[in-house]
Amino acid sequence: MEKNGELLHLPLLKSDTDKERRKRKFPGYDYGNIDCKKHGEKIENEMTEVISKIKSKPVIDPALIFKVIYQQPLDEGKLNTLNLTLLSNVGSQGGNDCILFSDNEQMQTFFEKINLYKQGATINKTPHYNDFFSSIIDVLPLTAEDRKGHRLRNIEINNADDYWVNLELWHLGDRQLMNNKIETYKNYINELGGRVTDDCLGNSFCLLRVNCNGTILKKLLEEDNVCEIDLIPEKIIELYSLIRKEAKDFNIGSKPPEDAPKICIIDSGISYGHPLLENAAIDTKAFGHGLIDGIDENGHGTLVASIALYDDIEECLKANEFIPRFNLYGARVLNKNCEFPKEKLIENQITEAITYYHKIGCRIFNLSIGIESDIYNGGKQFTLAQRIDEMCRDYDIFVSISIGNFRDLPYSDRKKWEETINQYPYYLLESNSKLINPATAANALTVGSLAGESKITVREERGVQLIPIAKYNQPSPFSRTGFGVNNSIKPEVCGYGGNWVINAYTQDITSPLGVGIIGCNSKFHEENILFTSDVGTSFATPQITHLAAEILLKYKRMSANSIRALIVNSCNSVGETVSLIEQVKNEMVEAVYEKIKSQKLVSKCPELVKTERGIKFNEDVRKKLMENSFINDQIKELVSKIPDKNTYLKFSGYGKPDLQRALYSNEKKVTLIAQDEIEIDHFKIFEVYVPGEIAELKGKKIITTTLAFSPLTRHTRKEYLGYDMSFKLIRGMSLENIIDVFRKREKGEDVSPKLGSKDCSLSLGTNLLKNSTVKSSSYEFSSPKFYKNYGEVLYLVVFNESKWVDDTYGKEPYSVVVTIEYVGDEIEVGLYTKINQHIKEKLNEVKEKEKVRSNVIKIRS
């Protein structure tokens, strides 16, 4: 235990269950009256034509890789029986298409099965392979346009121009095969006159960094084995320098202990010899072509590193004390202009940096970098994010990533600064303001940015006014928004990244000292200035990194899943952001109503009702308006953009973490932790004990549950995660009955009983949290009759649901955190003491049972 009010978290007790779960059944698809013979002949002819075109192409590495357009996703098991391999089911621009591969040039099995399908109904009244072949709309060869990435699609390729590109090959599963293909393409490109300067082979992707002219690029776009070619990203970060102060004024601590948590900053390096960093900065290295050492030539990495080390530099300045508690490492991957070297794949730079520092004990990594031209608007995961996900899982490391900065304001005209203020935060909901690569990484924690307290004065001098765009705790006007892959919650958390200020006299957007984040200045040698200030999501991210290090310092055996879970579990929803989005919603609903009114269509829109309390708007109203034939497309577009009740999650995720909540329990708030493993398609049950005398008190009781896991991922799959986990909180039901509800049913058994009212209603539902690798939701109750109705013990059921992995992968690690909190008026409730005593009694019972079991075994033997 710690000092009063700072008690160490307790273990979450697991019931003795590990059961195979009941799988959900999905309804089939009605294909109507398809003429099997006619449809089968169409597919057969298209497949024959695809094979012919592929064989006739003058390529160096021919492969039978083609595209299928479908109505319903194709069953992978049936694909395997046809000797077909699913390479990708992430449709181009979100379409219903998949990419298939066959190593059988004649496709004999495919044609045999389609002949059976063409024969029509069997004795079972269903044609052979009906679901499979009836779902296929078209079979097509891949074209050069299919192989262009989003940046390359936007330019015209000129034969004589020089291009730097990333070339991705289709990953066929076998590493030796893919290594051979890498060598094949290296030799081929060199023979053509181009250069391959780097390559990276991941678990499900294969990349080459290529420098070539337009003529060669066009040839490569015709290669069967090429998945995608795209231009490499350009410059990604900017820096502004401010602030002056001296080292002699501070109490500067000594070196941290060798076993203190190690933080690695992957960025532009760390400046050598800074008096506030030199005791903690152990090592800096460069990972990239042309980067001689790990010294920061830009300043961005040094500022980020100082925040990761000390968190709130301003508070340290006020206390005149800088005591480093963690060991600091720098991995330089950016040059002095904050650009990635062209010769090196970014995926390899990040891989080499993380691998190197992981080997010397680093478990916490900060990436305040991003590729601004890679904006995620659905579809396939980025390969850089995929690589980070693989390393988070394989190395059990915590990685925090900035969501990225948005710079393209809707009004660049200096005379339109008022419109810019009026358009905030609307422009952050547009497609070009979504999060960027690698902030989409599922197994890392993505960080959004909030505006802190503004310390500038709005002044009148010769007509000059300084006007902050965002108010305190509202999203920073440059912070991007989620969601992530498959609508996963991104960002998960937020920190303070600063604000933008409009100078109404010059009509410029600036970031003066009073709205920025303070950190260490890399140019202190030249300028004799220790500190600088800047704004950006880059500087919100190391605040979360610092918190992760604090958790690891307090709980040394924490897994990365547990660190993520504790951080998210400690979050407080950002009320100012929630209110802002609600205000935006109301304004947009009012605008829709006024447009409908101006067109005299109010009577045609009975779903939109205006009362003294305002205009009722929910998802049902939205749907009816979108289907209303009297409303024009312009109004419908506005309706489609109206925020829903959960839109705030796109800005701030679960909220801003709280250090004390993450680290400690107390007598009114108790956090329980379990680090465990679970098999694919199984469930486990945990006990959540709420003492009866606490449940009976007046006032609100809150149970917050957070689950974190790091699944296998594959960027070529529409379902990016190999499996998904979820949880339910159940009240007033016995353990045996809960097991009966969720266990796998044998053939001929009765259907599973229902939970009904025993299923606790959580603040964020299962569907909303689906595909997120950190899920957090709360259950609240205040009725003093809760104990009488449901008893003292609730049960938390954790599920693991397969997507494309199977039970051959064995047990998967995960962490679950539960916080039980009393927020009523009673002061001396003793919640921690009561729960701790209950846990001790339960553990003693288990020990006694083990003793008895041991004695029985001895007697029997």
VEXKOLFI-787649 format. One record per residue (C-alpha): residue number from 1; residue in one letter; x, y, z. Coordinates in steps of 0.02 Angstrom, whole numbers, m for minus. Layout:
BEGIN
seq  type  c1  c2  c3
NUM  A  X  Y  Z
...
***
This chain:
BEGIN
seq  type  c1  c2  c3
1  M  0  0  0
2  E  47  182  m23
3  K  8  337  78
4  N  m173  378  123
5  G  m276  412  m32
6  E  m147  328  m144
7  L  m181  142  m132
8  L  m113  15  m255
9  H  m238  m66  m372
10  L  m308  m239  m330
11  P  m323  m401  m430
12  L  m483  m437  m525
13  L  m541  m611  m475
14  K  m570  m735  m615
15  S  m702  m869  m598
16  D  m644  m1046  m636
17  T  m711  m1043  m814
18  D  m638  m1052  m987
19  K  m779  m1106  m1100
20  E  m805  m1117  m1286
21  R  m929  m982  m1329
22  R  m1092  m994  m1423
23  K  m1062  m926  m1598
24  R  m1185  m809  m1679
25  K  m1272  m867  m1837
26  F  m1290  m747  m1981
27  P  m1434  m752  m2103
28  G  m1398  m812  m2278
29  Y  m1416  m704  m2433
30  D  m1565  m724  m2548
31  Y  m1499  m730  m2726
32  G  m1671  m737  m2803
33  N  m1706  m833  m2962
34  I  m1532  m835  m3038
35  D  m1515  m935  m3199
36  C  m1368  m1045  m3146
37  K  m1325  m1102  m3322
38  K  m1322  m926  m3394
39  H  m1235  m850  m3243
40  G  m1109  m992  m3235
41  E  m1065  m973  m3419
42  K  m1037  m786  m3393
43  I  m915  m818  m3249
44  E  m831  m959  m3348
45  N  m804  m847  m3500
46  E  m739  m703  m3394
47  M  m617  m819  m3305
48  T  m555  m890  m3470
49  E  m527  m714  m3536
50  V  m433  m662  m3377
51  I  m316  m813  m3393
52  S  m286  m773  m3576
53  K  m245  m590  m3543
54  I  m126  m632  m3401
55  K  m34  m762  m3506
56  S  m16  m642  m3652
57  K  60  m500  m3550
58  P  248  m467  m3570
59  V  293  m470  m3386
60  I  444  m542  m3295
61  D  348  m627  m3156
62  P  178  m688  m3219
63  A  49  m741  m3089
64  L  m136  m784  m3097
65  I  m198  m641  m2988
66  F  m369  m568  m3028
67  K  m514  m469  m2958
68  V  m689  m531  m2914
69  I  m837  m413  m2890
70  Y  m964  m490  m2770
71  Q  m1133  m461  m2687
72  Q  m1089  m548  m2524
73  P  m912  m588  m2460
74  L  m845  m751  m2530
75  D  m823  m895  m2408
76  E  m637  m921  m2381
77  G  m659  m1106  m2346
78  K  m738  m1131  m2517
79  L  m600  m1026  m2596
80  N  m473  m1149  m2526
81  T  m566  m1298  m2599
82  L  m552  m1212  m2769
83  N  m363  m1193  m2745
84  L  m386  m1004  m2732
85  T  m298  m892  m2605
86  L  m380  m733  m2541
87  L  m248  m596  m2556
88  S  m359  m451  m2510
89  N  m542  m413  m2479
90  V  m518  m227  m2449
91  G  m613  m160  m2598
92  S  m541  m22  m2706
93  Q  m613  141  m2637
94  G  m724  38  m2523
95  G  m806  m68  m2660
96  N  m863  m249  m2647
97  D  m715  m332  m2730
98  C  m577  m450  m2680
99  I  m411  m506  m2754
100  L  m380  m692  m2779
101  F  m225  m793  m2824
102  S  m204  m967  m2896
103  D  m42  m1060  m2926
104  N  m137  m1174  m3046
105  E  m126  m1095  m3219
106  Q  m268  m1200  m3290
107  M  m387  m1170  m3142
108  Q  m447  m1349  m3166
109  T  m539  m1363  m2999
110  F  m626  m1195  m3025
111  F  m695  m1247  m3195
112  E  m748  m1418  m3129
113  K  m850  m1338  m2989
114  I  m929  m1209  m3102
115  N  m987  m1347  m3218
116  L  m1076  m1427  m3071
117  Y  m1153  m1258  m3027
118  K  m1217  m1235  m3206
119  Q  m1318  m1396  m3192
120  G  m1438  m1306  m3074
121  A  m1539  m1376  m2928
122  T  m1488  m1540  m2846
123  I  m1592  m1658  m2739
124  N  m1562  m1533  m2599
125  K  m1644  m1400  m2708
126  T  m1486  m1296  m2709
127  P  m1354  m1294  m2848
128  H  m1177  m1347  m2803
129  Y  m1077  m1199  m2734
130  N  m1233  m1091  m2751
131  D  m1187  m963  m2616
132  F  m1014  m945  m2690
133  F  m1045  m929  m2878
134  S  m1213  m839  m2864
135  S  m1129  m702  m2762
136  I  m1002  m666  m2899
137  I  m1048  m519  m3011
138  D  m891  m506  m3119
139  V  m718  m582  m3138
140  L  m591  m455  m3202
141  P  m403  m440  m3233
142  L  m309  m311  m3129
143  T  m259  m154  m3223
144  A  m121  m25  m3201
145  E  m252  92  m3127
146  D  m296  m39  m2996
147  R  m113  m40  m2942
148  K  m96  149  m2918
149  G  m94  218  m2740
150  H  m195  372  m2694
151  R  m51  495  m2723
152  L  0  419  m2891
153  R  m181  423  m2953
154  N  m179  613  m2940
155  I  m35  645  m3060
156  E  7  614  m3242
157  I  159  500  m3262
158  N  285  577  m3382
159  N  411  457  m3460
160  A  566  564  m3430
161  D  523  622  m3253
162  D  609  550  m3099
163  Y  500  464  m2967
164  W  526  397  m2792
165  V  394  266  m2753
166  N  344  128  m2634
167  L  311  m34  m2728
168  E  209  m164  m2635
169  L  208  m345  m2695
170  W  65  m464  m2657
171  H  116  m564  m2504
172  L  88  m749  m2545
173  G  119  m813  m2369
174  D  287  m902  m2386
175  R  434  m792  m2327
176  Q  565  m881  m2433
177  L  455  m863  m2587
178  M  435  m677  m2552
179  N  622  m654  m2524
180  N  649  m732  m2695
181  K  522  m614  m2772
182  I  611  m465  m2693
183  E  773  m519  m2777
184  T  682  m546  m2942
185  Y  612  m370  m2942
186  K  775  m292  m2882
187  N  866  m370  m3030
188  Y  728  m325  m3152
189  I  720  m143  m3098
190  N  909  m126  m3104
191  E  912  m199  m3280
192  L  782  m70  m3334
193  G  891  70  m3264
194  G  801  103  m3100
195  R  859  76  m2920
196  V  790  m20  m2772
197  T  863  67  m2620
198  D  772  m29  m2482
199  D  649  m170  m2450
200  C  542  m229  m2305
201  L  457  m398  m2282
202  G  322  m400  m2147
203  N  202  m536  m2094
204  S  75  m486  m2225
205  F  157  m355  m2335
206  C  311  m339  m2446
207  L  379  m166  m2492
208  L  518  m100  m2603
209  R  580  81  m2610
210  V  610  119  m2794
211  N  689  266  m2887
212  C  650  262  m3074
213  N  588  362  m3223
214  G  409  366  m3289
215  T  440  236  m3423
216  I  497  107  m3295
217  L  356  155  m3177
218  K  227  118  m3312
219  K  306  m54  m3342
220  L  300  m94  m3156
221  L  116  m47  m3149
222  E  81  m190  m3271
223  E  166  m323  m3165
224  D  47  m459  m3101
225  N  133  m476  m2932
226  V  126  m290  m2896
227  C  m9  m248  m2769
228  E  13  m58  m2764
229  I  135  79  m2813
230  D  126  251  m2735
231  L  231  407  m2724
232  I  329  424  m2563
233  P  269  555  m2436
234  E  341  729  m2429
235  K  386  845  m2283
236  I  282  816  m2127
237  I  322  936  m1983
238  E  358  1121  m1945
239  L  433  1208  m1791
240  Y  423  1381  m1710
241  S  547  1439  m1576
242  L  507  1551  m1427
243  I  539  1571  m1238
244  R  696  1618  m1139
245  K  759  1554  m970
246  E  922  1496  m883
247  A  981  1332  m804
248  K  1057  1406  m646
249  D  882  1442  m576
250  F  832  1258  m569
251  N  860  1109  m457
252  I  917  982  m587
253  G  906  803  m528
254  S  1037  668  m551
255  K  1029  519  m669
256  P  878  403  m652
257  P  912  225  m591
258  E  965  99  m723
259  D  806  m2  m697
260  A  692  149  m721
261  P  571  135  m869
262  K  652  170  m1037
263  I  567  288  m1161
264  C  616  295  m1344
265  I  571  448  m1448
266  I  563  405  m1634
267  D  579  574  m1715
268  S  710  699  m1776
269  G  833  649  m1639
270  I  877  727  m1470
271  S  994  875  m1450
272  Y  1158  829  m1365
273  G  1206  907  m1199
274  H  1047  1000  m1153
275  P  1066  1027  m963
276  L  888  969  m927
277  L  901  812  m1034
278  E  1083  755  m1022
279  N  1060  655  m861
280  A  917  555  m935
281  A  967  544  m1119
282  I  1065  381  m1125
283  D  1081  351  m1311
284  T  1029  425  m1478
285  K  1054  337  m1644
286  A  1008  371  m1825
287  F  906  248  m1928
288  G  903  304  m2108
289  H  1009  340  m2262
290  G  1112  498  m2244
291  L  1075  523  m2059
292  I  1248  527  m1982
293  D  1200  524  m1798
294  G  1051  542  m1682
295  I  1077  727  m1647
296  D  924  835  m1676
297  E  952  962  m1815
298  N  771  1019  m1818
299  G  713  1036  m1639
300  H  552  938  m1650
301  G  620  779  m1570
302  T  702  872  m1426
303  L  541  963  m1382
304  V  443  800  m1389
305  A  573  709  m1284
306  S  570  842  m1147
307  I  380  827  m1130
308  A  390  637  m1124
309  L  520  651  m985
310  Y  441  788  m878
311  D  260  800  m940
312  D  208  978  m896
313  I  365  1084  m919
314  E  271  1240  m862
315  E  238  1158  m693
316  C  422  1113  m679
317  L  466  1294  m717
318  K  351  1355  m579
319  A  428  1232  m456
320  N  605  1273  m518
321  E  638  1087  m519
322  F  680  962  m656
323  I  700  785  m584
324  P  711  652  m722
325  R  628  487  m672
326  F  650  391  m834
327  N  790  344  m953
328  L  775  428  m1121
329  Y  826  363  m1293
330  G  816  445  m1463
331  A  791  359  m1630
332  R  821  482  m1770
333  V  722  443  m1928
334  L  701  622  m1995
335  N  827  741  m2071
336  K  850  924  m2025
337  N  697  970  m2130
338  C  593  840  m2039
339  E  585  731  m2195
340  F  610  544  m2208
341  P  762  498  m2314
342  K  706  445  m2487
343  E  820  293  m2502
344  K  750  206  m2349
345  L  576  132  m2325
346  I  492  214  m2176
347  E  431  41  m2123
348  N  612  m17  m2110
349  Q  669  138  m2016
350  I  534  115  m1884
351  T  564  m73  m1876
352  E  751  m54  m1852
353  A  730  83  m1721
354  I  602  m12  m1617
355  T  696  m177  m1632
356  Y  861  m98  m1579
357  Y  793  m10  m1425
358  H  677  m152  m1378
359  K  830  m266  m1365
360  I  905  m151  m1233
361  G  745  m147  m1131
362  C  638  m8  m1204
363  R  452  m44  m1186
364  I  381  130  m1215
365  F  392  218  m1384
366  N  331  388  m1443
367  L  292  428  m1625
368  S  247  612  m1644
369  I  266  595  m1831
370  G  146  562  m1971
371  I  126  562  m2160
372  E  8  706  m2197
373  S  m30  649  m2374
374  D  m92  479  m2310
375  I  m265  527  m2248
376  Y  m374  382  m2193
377  N  m548  386  m2267
378  G  m589  202  m2261
379  G  m520  51  m2353
380  K  m352  m33  m2328
381  Q  m240  m6  m2179
382  F  m72  80  m2211
383  T  80  m35  m2213
384  L  173  75  m2088
385  A  29  62  m1965
386  Q  21  m126  m2000
387  R  207  m144  m1959
388  I  185  m50  m1795
389  D  38  m164  m1750
390  E  146  m317  m1781
391  M  285  m252  m1668
392  C  165  m199  m1529
393  R  101  m377  m1527
394  D  267  m469  m1550
395  Y  369  m364  m1428
396  D  235  m321  m1298
397  I  275  m135  m1313
398  F  173  22  m1284
399  V  171  145  m1430
400  S  85  315  m1429
401  I  56  401  m1596
402  S  m4  577  m1635
403  I  m164  589  m1737
404  G  m81  715  m1855
405  N  m97  901  m1889
406  F  m226  978  m2005
407  R  m164  1134  m2095
408  D  m284  1161  m2241
409  L  m407  1285  m2168
410  P  m565  1313  m2271
411  Y  m524  1497  m2293
412  S  m346  1540  m2342
413  D  m399  1716  m2392
414  R  m329  1832  m2258
415  K  m487  1936  m2263
416  K  m592  1789  m2210
417  W  m527  1758  m2033
418  E  m703  1780  m1964
419  E  m764  1639  m2075
420  T  m620  1532  m2013
421  I  m679  1557  m1833
422  N  m859  1524  m1883
423  Q  m811  1365  m1976
424  Y  m724  1290  m1823
425  P  m747  1145  m1787
426  Y  m853  1104  m1943
427  Y  m699  1089  m2055
428  L  m629  954  m1941
429  L  m775  841  m1989
430  E  m730  846  m2175
431  S  m645  699  m2262
432  N  m478  790  m2285
433  S  m460  815  m2097
434  K  m464  631  m2047
435  L  m320  548  m1955
436  I  m160  506  m2050
437  N  m35  364  m2065
438  P  19  285  m1945
439  A  m114  349  m1821
440  T  m229  210  m1883
441  A  m121  76  m1798
442  A  m241  m33  m1699
443  N  m124  m100  m1565
444  A  m50  71  m1525
445  L  m134  215  m1433
446  T  m180  364  m1543
447  V  m181  538  m1466
448  G  m288  688  m1514
449  S  m259  867  m1459
450  L  m353  989  m1347
451  A  m330  1176  m1326
452  G  m266  1218  m1152
453  E  m299  1375  m1051
454  S  m256  1528  m1155
455  K  m130  1642  m1069
456  I  m134  1778  m1199
457  T  m232  1937  m1171
458  V  m358  1992  m1300
459  R  m296  2169  m1320
460  E  m340  2325  m1415
461  E  m183  2413  m1481
462  R  m202  2508  m1642
463  G  m351  2396  m1677
464  V  m253  2234  m1643
465  Q  m353  2089  m1572
466  L  m285  1916  m1531
467  I  m427  1791  m1541
468  P  m402  1607  m1495
469  I  m498  1493  m1613
470  A  m537  1356  m1486
471  K  m591  1378  m1306
472  Y  m517  1284  m1159
473  N  m536  1093  m1175
474  Q  m607  1105  m1349
475  P  m517  1014  m1491
476  S  m363  1105  m1553
477  P  m407  1188  m1719
478  F  m269  1086  m1804
479  S  m310  916  m1727
480  R  m373  784  m1847
481  T  m520  667  m1815
482  G  m566  482  m1819
483  F  m629  352  m1839
484  G  m499  221  m1883
485  V  m499  59  m1983
486  N  m671  m26  m1982
487  N  m737  122  m1880
488  S  m629  82  m1730
489  I  m617  215  m1594
490  K  m474  330  m1645
491  P  m406  431  m1561
492  E  m425  337  m1397
493  V  m361  480  m1288
494  C  m312  663  m1298
495  G  m187  782  m1221
496  Y  m149  968  m1232
497  G  m71  1019  m1398
498  G  m107  1206  m1398
499  N  m214  1323  m1499
500  W  m212  1441  m1647
501  V  m239  1627  m1627
502  I  m303  1747  m1758
503  N  m226  1921  m1761
504  A  m372  2024  m1821
505  Y  m258  2169  m1869
506  T  m137  2073  m1981
507  Q  m267  1936  m2013
508  D  m134  1803  m1985
509  I  m152  1639  m1892
510  T  m16  1625  m1761
511  S  31  1521  m1608
512  P  106  1640  m1479
513  L  187  1583  m1318
514  G  25  1592  m1218
515  V  m63  1458  m1319
516  G  82  1340  m1356
517  I  162  1192  m1266
518  I  329  1228  m1182
519  G  477  1110  m1205
520  C  666  1104  m1220
521  N  752  1201  m1359
522  S  873  1102  m1467
523  K  966  1262  m1516
524  F  1011  1311  m1338
525  H  1198  1308  m1381
526  E  1178  1438  m1518
527  E  1040  1544  m1443
528  N  1076  1522  m1257
529  I  889  1487  m1235
530  L  837  1328  m1143
531  F  654  1327  m1190
532  T  543  1345  m1340
533  S  357  1336  m1373
534  D  257  1257  m1513
535  V  83  1192  m1552
536  G  32  1028  m1629
537  T  m35  855  m1593
538  S  149  806  m1585
539  F  159  883  m1412
540  A  m1  808  m1344
541  T  65  633  m1380
542  P  219  631  m1262
543  Q  103  677  m1117
544  I  23  506  m1140
545  T  196  427  m1161
546  H  247  503  m995
547  L  91  429  m912
548  A  134  257  m981
549  A  308  271  m905
550  E  232  322  m737
551  I  122  166  m739
552  L  271  55  m781
553  L  371  138  m641
554  K  234  98  m515
555  Y  184  m73  m584
556  K  341  m148  m659
557  R  263  m308  m726
558  M  125  m224  m824
559  S  97  m286  m1001
560  A  74  m159  m1140
561  N  m110  m210  m1145
562  S  m127  m168  m960
563  I  m42  1  m983
564  R  m162  45  m1124
565  A  m310  m15  m1022
566  L  m260  84  m867
567  I  m233  244  m968
568  V  m402  231  m1056
569  N  m490  175  m897
570  S  m428  333  m810
571  C  m502  449  m942
572  N  m628  582  m903
573  S  m743  627  m1045
574  V  m702  804  m1103
575  G  m863  897  m1064
576  E  m816  1052  m1163
577  T  m789  948  m1319
578  V  m951  852  m1295
579  S  m1045  1018  m1274
580  L  m962  1091  m1428
581  I  m1015  945  m1537
582  E  m1191  955  m1466
583  Q  m1194  1140  m1511
584  V  m1134  1100  m1687
585  K  m1270  969  m1703
586  N  m1406  1090  m1648
587  E  m1344  1225  m1767
588  M  m1341  1105  m1914
589  V  m1514  1037  m1874
590  E  m1579  1216  m1864
591  A  m1496  1254  m2032
592  V  m1581  1103  m2111
593  Y  m1749  1158  m2041
594  E  m1728  1335  m2108
595  K  m1683  1272  m2281
596  I  m1835  1158  m2283
597  K  m1942  1302  m2220
598  S  m1874  1421  m2353
599  Q  m1926  1295  m2486
600  K  m2099  1279  m2406
601  L  m2074  1093  m2374
602  V  m2107  1086  m2186
603  S  m2273  998  m2212
604  K  m2183  869  m2321
605  C  m2061  829  m2181
606  P  m2166  769  m2032
607  E  m2012  683  m1959
608  L  m1933  854  m1920
609  V  m2035  928  m1777
610  K  m1995  1097  m1698
611  T  m2053  1130  m1520
612  E  m2011  1254  m1383
613  R  m1872  1135  m1328
614  G  m1795  1135  m1501
615  I  m1795  1016  m1649
616  K  m1793  830  m1612
617  F  m1657  742  m1710
618  N  m1595  563  m1696
619  E  m1540  425  m1813
620  D  m1719  378  m1855
621  V  m1756  559  m1906
622  R  m1595  564  m2009
623  K  m1645  405  m2101
624  K  m1819  470  m2142
625  L  m1750  636  m2204
626  M  m1624  548  m2316
627  E  m1766  444  m2390
628  N  m1882  594  m2411
629  S  m1911  620  m2597
630  F  m1962  803  m2574
631  I  m1790  856  m2508
632  N  m1653  900  m2632
633  D  m1477  825  m2631
634  Q  m1398  983  m2558
635  I  m1505  973  m2401
636  K  m1478  784  m2389
637  E  m1290  811  m2393
638  L  m1307  930  m2247
639  V  m1417  804  m2155
640  S  m1286  668  m2182
641  K  m1154  776  m2097
642  I  m1252  815  m1939
643  P  m1154  742  m1791
644  D  m1232  600  m1693
645  K  m1223  577  m1505
646  N  m1054  488  m1517
647  T  m966  607  m1638
648  Y  m864  680  m1493
649  L  m768  515  m1492
650  K  m694  562  m1661
651  F  m612  714  m1580
652  S  m561  661  m1405
653  G  m591  473  m1395
654  Y  m628  413  m1219
655  G  m561  577  m1152
656  K  m411  649  m1060
657  P  m318  527  m945
658  D  m297  564  m760
659  L  m129  520  m681
660  Q  m199  487  m507
661  R  m341  378  m572
662  A  m219  278  m679
663  L  m96  248  m537
664  Y  m197  235  m378
665  S  m357  177  m296
666  N  m434  253  m139
667  E  m575  220  m17
668  K  m707  287  m137
669  K  m635  220  m300
670  V  m558  47  m323
671  T  m474  m16  m480
672  L  m454  m203  m512
673  I  m337  m276  m643
674  A  m321  m445  m728
675  Q  m187  m496  m854
676  D  m245  m656  m933
677  E  m252  m766  m1089
678  I  m400  m833  m1187
679  E  m424  m955  m1330
680  I  m505  m905  m1493
681  D  m696  m918  m1485
682  H  m698  m941  m1295
683  F  m761  m836  m1150
684  K  m704  m805  m972
685  I  m796  m737  m821
686  F  m734  m618  m686
687  E  m814  m572  m520
688  V  m856  m389  m484
689  Y  m896  m366  m300
690  V  m996  m214  m243
691  P  m1018  m218  m52
692  G  m1201  m215  m3
693  E  m1179  m70  119
694  I  m1103  34  m24
695  A  m1238  m14  m149
696  E  m1373  38  m24
697  L  m1301  214  m1
698  K  m1384  361  m84
699  G  m1285  430  m231
700  K  m1215  368  m393
701  K  m1111  210  m409
702  I  m1010  187  m570
703  I  m927  29  m635
704  T  m806  65  m778
705  T  m735  m80  m878
706  T  m590  m68  m1000
707  L  m527  m212  m1106
708  A  m364  m210  m1207
709  F  m290  m340  m1325
710  S  m166  m345  m1469
711  P  m231  m459  m1607
712  L  m151  m521  m1765
713  T  m182  m398  m1906
714  R  m179  m403  m2095
715  H  m194  m246  m2200
716  T  m259  m340  m2352
717  R  m413  m398  m2257
718  K  m577  m304  m2248
719  E  m583  m366  m2068
720  Y  m414  m296  m2016
721  L  m411  m381  m1846
722  G  m390  m569  m1842
723  Y  m509  m580  m1695
724  D  m612  m460  m1590
725  M  m645  m459  m1403
726  S  m790  m386  m1306
727  F  m872  m392  m1135
728  K  m1039  m392  m1045
729  L  m1078  m345  m865
730  I  m1216  m454  m790
731  R  m1314  m425  m630
732  G  m1424  m537  m523
733  M  m1378  m701  m607
734  S  m1284  m854  m545
735  L  m1118  m906  m620
736  E  m1194  m1071  m677
737  N  m1336  m985  m769
738  I  m1217  m864  m854
739  I  m1111  m1008  m916
740  D  m1269  m1091  m982
741  V  m1315  m934  m1079
742  F  m1149  m916  m1168
743  R  m1080  m1093  m1184
744  K  m1073  m1183  m1350
745  R  m1231  m1284  m1384
746  E  m1218  m1464  m1440
747  K  m1324  m1523  m1585
748  G  m1504  m1554  m1531
749  E  m1492  m1451  m1370
750  D  m1616  m1318  m1323
751  V  m1581  m1140  m1380
752  S  m1484  m1030  m1260
753  P  m1582  m937  m1125
754  K  m1589  m747  m1137
755  L  m1509  m621  m1019
756  G  m1651  m495  m1027
757  S  m1640  m362  m890
758  K  m1490  m449  m811
759  D  m1380  m374  m949
760  C  m1316  m208  m880
761  S  m1344  m61  m998
762  L  m1171  13  m1036
763  S  m1133  193  m1086
764  L  m1052  140  m1250
765  G  m1128  m10  m1339
766  T  m1045  m163  m1412
767  N  m1075  m110  m1593
768  L  m995  60  m1566
769  L  m840  m19  m1486
770  K  m826  m158  m1615
771  N  m654  m173  m1698
772  S  m568  m65  m1566
773  T  m426  m150  m1472
774  V  m458  m43  m1319
775  K  m640  m40  m1266
776  S  m706  58  m1119
777  S  m884  78  m1057
778  S  m974  118  m894
779  Y  m1126  60  m798
780  E  m1210  178  m674
781  F  m1340  146  m541
782  S  m1403  248  m394
783  S  m1552  152  m325
784  P  m1525  95  m143
785  K  m1626  m60  m191
786  F  m1489  m123  m307
787  Y  m1417  m238  m173
788  K  m1589  m307  m129
789  N  m1631  m342  m312
790  Y  m1464  m406  m378
791  G  m1349  m448  m233
792  E  m1168  m400  m207
793  V  m1085  m493  m350
794  L  m1094  m444  m533
795  Y  m1006  m546  m666
796  L  m901  m480  m809
797  V  m899  m596  m960
798  V  m755  m573  m1084
799  F  m775  m646  m1259
800  N  m651  m684  m1397
801  E  m732  m693  m1570
802  S  m637  m757  m1721
803  K  m636  m659  m1883
804  W  m507  m746  m1991
805  V  m393  m832  m1864
806  D  m435  m1004  m1796
807  D  m399  m1103  m1637
808  T  m227  m1157  m1701
809  Y  m160  m990  m1641
810  G  m176  m1046  m1460
811  K  m210  m929  m1314
812  E  m210  m741  m1338
813  P  m155  m618  m1201
814  Y  m269  m477  m1146
815  S  m297  m362  m998
816  V  m457  m305  m916
817  V  m473  m162  m791
818  V  m628  m128  m686
819  T  m653  27  m578
820  I  m791  30  m446
821  E  m826  207  m389
822  Y  m944  288  m265
823  V  m981  472  m306
824  G  m1111  508  m173
825  D  m1102  625  m23
826  E  m1044  497  107
827  I  m861  526  152
828  E  m802  375  252
829  V  m865  231  144
830  G  m713  114  155
831  L  m743  41  m18
832  Y  m560  m10  m42
833  T  m550  m93  129
834  K  m709  m193  101
835  I  m662  m252  m74
836  N  m484  m294  m21
837  Q  m550  m399  123
838  H  m670  m490  7
839  I  m529  m529  m116
840  K  m420  m598  25
841  E  m561  m710  85
842  K  m593  m775  m91
843  L  m408  m810  m119
844  N  m398  m902  47
845  E  m548  m1008  m7
846  V  m456  m1053  m167
847  K  m300  m1100  m68
848  E  m402  m1211  47
849  K  m484  m1297  m102
850  E  m312  m1327  m178
851  K  m254  m1403  m14
852  V  m403  m1521  m10
853  R  m377  m1565  m193
854  S  m193  m1599  m160
855  N  m234  m1714  m12
856  V  m363  m1810  m116
857  I  m235  m1838  m251
858  K  m108  m1901  m123
859  I  m234  m2022  m44
860  R  m289  m2088  m213
861  S  m110  m2114  m267
***
